[in-house]
Amino acid sequence: MTPDTTNVLALGYEILPVLTQRRSPRAYTAQPVPTDLLHLLFTAASSSASCFGEQPWRYIVGSQAATPEAFQKILASMGGFNQVWAKDAPVLGVSVAKLTFSHDGNPNAWARHDVGQASAALAIQAAALGLQIHQMAGFSPDAIRSSFGIPADYEPVAVFTLGYPGDPAALPEALREKEVAPRVRKPLSEILFEGGWPQPKDERYDQAPV
């Protein structure tokens, strides 16, 4: 399948092309995502590393074509600003973290981290196949928990759209501008601290900005 080459990241080092192609679109086509392709994507998610091999990730999926009731439940949990465009995606999903270890029942403080790793693998596999996902925090975990009967020791982490990227022109103007705006990343100097935590000479702790 043809990779999505819209708004590819331009970075200081040459990394795997699929990593620069991964993005978070708001415009999708109506083309359904076949079940076997969904299974491939979540198999990629399941390949991720996890503490004690717990694999605490769980996913709920609703598609407009096959499971419209689940699709509507996930959509209803979202904030209105996300519903405006997410309603047109062919697939909606929820990532869920199992908060306790299976081998001893103790809290798993790394569960959300591991779910994030699995979702990143899902996103990269999707981009490699010409699909994209858009992960969101703008939803009600309580609504998801109630709608799907999620047990107390599991926590909804994020919701996401999944599908084939569409034409940004179909979006409202404000969203269209975000869709086509250049994608940038912080320089390494702001995120990579080799040898220890930085102590900028010009930082004044007694004059912190409000």
Beta strands, then each sheet from edge to edge (+ up, - down):
strand 1: 57-63
strand 2: 91-98
strand 3: 132-136
strand 4: 154-163
sheet 1: 1+ 2- 4+ 3-
end
